[in-house]
Amino acid sequence: MLRNFAFTLGCLICSIAQADVVPNKLFSDNLVLQRSTSVAVWGTADAGEAVTVSIAGQEKKTKAGKDGKWMLRLDPLKAGGPFELTIAGKNKVTAKDVLVGEVWLCSGQSNMAMTVSRSLNAEKEIAAGKHPQIRMFKVSNRGAKTPQTLVQGQWSVCTPKTVGAFSATGYFFGRALHEELDVPIGLINSSVGGTPVEAWTSIPRQQEMFASPEVAAWLKAHNITNAGPKRGELYNGKIAPLVPFGIRGAIWYQGEANRRGYPYLYRHRLPALVNSWRSDWKLGDFPFAWVQLPNFTAPHRAPVEDSGWVTVREGMAKTLALPNTGMAVTLDVGDARDIHPKNKQAVGKRLALWALGTAYDKKIVYSGPQYRSSEVKDGEVVVTFDHLGDGLTTNDDKPLRGFAIAGADKKWQTAAAKIVGETIIVSSPNVSNPVAVRYAWAANPNFNLYNTANLPAAPFRTDDWELPLSDPPAKKRTRKQKKKS
């Protein structure tokens, strides 16, 4: 009898559990929905079960499919709240304190994961973190072998008690948007330290990338056979289950892990990631910006210093060829001794400037100077730029630094450079017939070119000479060197 009772009770519990409408975890207390667009709401229920979703005076209905999955779309909502989002079938689930505003996905490796509690002036920032209309959802899923549909995590309201655990880059980005737009801001933090870009990219997009004629030719020319598609486990576990949640765009802070191996491929890997996410969300070319690698390691000494770090930087700049993309240059806010620089305020602010100037059409200068073209004239190289602001300048009232020049022999010399109108003229008495110029071409360059909005120029080169395949192996230190350090 006891066995029969336990069996019956177990069946009853299973029946009740199966009957429950279960929304995706994103649709929970303190949620922020994207304004001015038809946002998806989805979850699971019994096969064929009727589901009703209600918010702000509107009601939408659907039925779960044979697999128990259901999805519907709400009519566009205006910024505001708080509202209650009710999801009802045989049971009812209510998400309370729901706001409508702007939602951004924040992803990458450790510098995106790095928290406010570890950032510059952390105590002051935490004490001032009273922004109840800024919320962050931290994705707690791990990587997976196949694309997942269920996400784990919760929304946290920004208070001095919670903000210390927020992604610092994400928070300072969101705070700048909130201050300027005066609408609720939702931030989804899906990041893992020490991870390469390919782990965040779907397998089909990686396969597409390696099948492209340009990549295939490069691999063949260098006899490389071990750089093919990887598992994309973080895409499967931490990005796929977010689709198709309503977002405005994404910010990305990663690249450190790809400086070794074949850093040249980053110019193909980053576009593959952007295209992967855009194709999944089906929101067109939604805004996507990243943080270019900052200054790091010992200050440069040679006119030009190639490295995997520099090559990844260039790959990031090349990816700006994709529509509706942006890049925050951070050459001046890194730390020579720390791969996790603390000044995430500047990083978040520069990302926000780009978003405000593009996604939100604010009439502002949102980027530092970016190389456009060059021309050799009378033994000098004339360089032109985009994003001048009100003009080119230096940030220290000293002569321009960071330029190098070379002739056909590819021997680099430190160059003199001067601002002439909207151009820069580069020359050296040691190079009578120049063919190429590079600027800030080192992991930790000595440079000072800015625009009048105090935004630094991005590193660039005018040549297309081949870069090293990878960083040289680290030199082993002697016992004497170890004792000294």
Helices and strands as residue ranges (DSSP letters): H 2-19, E 22-23, E 32-34, E 40-44, E 50-55, E 58-63, E 69-73, E 80-88, E 92-108, H 110-113, G 116-118, H 122-127, E 131-138, E 155-158, G 163-165, H 168-181, E 185-191, G 197-200, H 203-211, H 213-221, H 233-234, I 235-239, G 240-242, E 249-253, G 256-258, G 263-265, H 266-281, E 288-291, H 308-318, G 319-321, E 325-328, H 344-358, E 370-377, E 380-386, E 392-394, E 403-406, E 413-414, E 416-420, E 423-427, E 436-439, E 449-451, E 460-461, H 479-484
